[in-house]
Amino acid sequence: MTVPQSILEDIKSRVDLADLIGSRTQIKRAGRDYKACCPFHHEKTPSFVIHPDKGFYHCFGCGEHGDCFTFLMKQDGLTFMEAVKQLAQQVGVQVEEKEDPEAGLRKRLYALHAELAAFYRRCLLQAPEAQPARDYLSSREIPDETAEAFLVGYAPMRADAMLTWAEKYKFTPEELAAAGVLLPPRQPGDRWFHRFGGRLVFSIKDRSGRVVAFSARILTNDKKKAKYVNSPETAVFKKSNVLYAFDRAAGEIVKAPRREAIVCEGQIDVIRCHSCGFTTAVASEGTAFTEEHVRLLKKCADSVVLVFDGDAAGRKATVKTGGLFLAAEMPVRVASLPSPEDPDSFLRKEGAEAFRAILDKGESITSFQVRTLREAEANPNTIDAVSRVSRATLETIAKCPSAVMRAALLQEASTLLALPMSALEEDLAKVKSAAALEKRAPARPLAGEAAPSPLPVRAVPNDDFQEELNPPPEDEDAASPSNNPPSGRERAFMEFLFENERDPDLAALLAQCAPEGLFVHPFTRSFVRAWLAETKTGGDEIAALRDKLPPAECGWLDAVLLAAQRSAMSELDPVTILKDFLRQLWMEHAKRQLGALDAASTPENDRRRLELAVLVRKFQRGRWETLLPLMTAPSLPDDAF
């Protein structure tokens, strides 16, 4: 929706800015203007000036500046349009709304999700088959009033129940499919499939409190099924634009003393925090924290405290997420719970006061990273250990564009590592320079590994460049796994994918341009297949893959998951990085074909050799648009997952 500038000016002319700000904080007249202690940072001497005649305010302490719209956006965590509507209603201005072509679909989806959330609630309370869900909530000590407040429900197992419900409430099966609730039959005679069937269901709301999606938890110990299944992206739901419980937390964050948000990993952690009085808690929904999530939270929060799990994956996620907030110039602290506790279990065992004490003792992201990295070292004071820890810490600090924040974090790192500040500054300059130039994570061998020997390739005398990448099914099964680890480039590629897990844009590009045969090593193919499946289903497919791997390949996977986050340092967006990876992988594929040709000079070999040499040059220097037809492959079929 857009609003004409004339309407905005009309609203601003009718709003008394002094009255608006004066209703939130104490102000004093200073001539024609007003002064106050800034509502956006703590101060004792007023430096916040309101100019009612000019329609703007300015703080000489922290630099906050804006009009009536920006004040409400910052104070209440509203979007621009939400602030416009609220002020328009207060001053009696009619806002003309211009709907887009998808407005009708979104309206139906909002109505469908609202009714469906209520239906899932009734099923949880009344359905005999929902007893395992009720038992689970009881075991987690979540009372019914809390489940009601967060619209926690139960999804019936059978799709027939959903079709009956849809008919009763005047929704079509196609609308349920558009919402991602039902999956249509694949072929005549098949049945509809209920995506969330037999699971505990958490309702996901947008900033305005409308239910837009669901996240469903398994209630059995079936390791073949994903622990969580989430709604796919729809016309009303985009994972990167939604934070769990943000509709409740946004208003509380702006009222908090430091405007500090609590960021957790899971829905039950957030529910427990809110029920114990920590109402500024949020979590990402079905994906790792992203830059979009940070921008969303920054609208109402000035700082964050991260409370993630204490295992290796949780520590990795903490550092990565902390780097995102540093990149947005938001101070970030880390509250570390004793292993193996999470916010839910800790609050149930120890109570709110103990949890508050841990939040208050939260350390900086630099302190957390240095401490955990040193703990992981057998001899943390050796030169090589100090080098590894300092390098990783500097890579995180380098993401912060604020010179003041960088200086403070560097000073802290200098103290913790017992290294001269000048040495860290010199190395930080090198890290920043490398990060600005890097377009991808560089290939490097894993610690303690010998360089992998080349894998055999077969010559392809056929003109079809992609034939080698699409062997018939019987050929795929004939290949035996290699005893050598994947190449450095393929490992770097897997690290990059894991750094950007469940990214739908990357998944679409990967499925379009990277048939499985593009990856030489069987382990890489398995990893990419699991990553794509995880993006599609929302489950933890990479963890499931680990359970199926032999010990040696488990070590390869652990090394990938725990590798340094070099790809996250790049200033390029992930799609650009993926394009560069694909370009390199396809170029290597052409080189393998070139190297596999018979050395004998024949007209056919010479022609093929020239064609492949031209392809190598194209992938080295060609524009992406010209390369796309060369690498485009059919999307992976559903049964590949």
Secondary structure as UniProt FT lines:
FT   HELIX           5..14
FT   HELIX           17..22
FT   TURN            23..24
FT   STRAND          27..30
FT   TURN            31..32
FT   STRAND          33..36
FT   TURN            39..40
FT   STRAND          48..51
FT   TURN            52..55
FT   STRAND          56..59
FT   TURN            60..62
FT   STRAND          65..66
FT   HELIX           68..76
FT   HELIX           80..91
FT   TURN            101..102
FT   HELIX           103..126
FT   HELIX           128..130
FT   HELIX           131..139
FT   TURN            140..141
FT   HELIX           144..149
FT   TURN            150..151
FT   STRAND          152..154
FT   HELIX           159..168
FT   TURN            169..170
FT   HELIX           173..178
FT   TURN            179..180
FT   STRAND          182..183
FT   TURN            188..189
FT   STRAND          193..194
FT   TURN            195..198
FT   STRAND          200..205
FT   TURN            207..208
FT   STRAND          211..217
FT   TURN            223..224
FT   STRAND          228..230
FT   TURN            235..236
FT   HELIX           239..241
FT   STRAND          243..244
FT   HELIX           246..255
FT   TURN            257..258
FT   STRAND          260..264
FT   HELIX           267..275
FT   TURN            276..277
FT   TURN            279..280
FT   STRAND          281..284
FT   HELIX           291..298
FT   TURN            299..300
FT   STRAND          303..306
FT   HELIX           312..327
FT   TURN            328..329
FT   STRAND          332..334
FT   TURN            339..340
FT   HELIX           343..350
FT   HELIX           352..360
FT   STRAND          363..364
FT   HELIX           365..376
FT   TURN            380..381
FT   HELIX           383..397
FT   TURN            398..399
FT   HELIX           403..417
FT   HELIX           421..437
FT   TURN            447..448
FT   TURN            465..466
FT   HELIX           467..469
FT   HELIX           473..478
FT   HELIX           488..499
FT   TURN            500..502
FT   HELIX           504..513
FT   HELIX           516..518
FT   HELIX           522..537
FT   HELIX           541..548
FT   HELIX           551..562
FT   HELIX           567..569
FT   HELIX           574..596
FT   HELIX           603..621
FT   HELIX           624..631
FT   HELIX           638..640
//
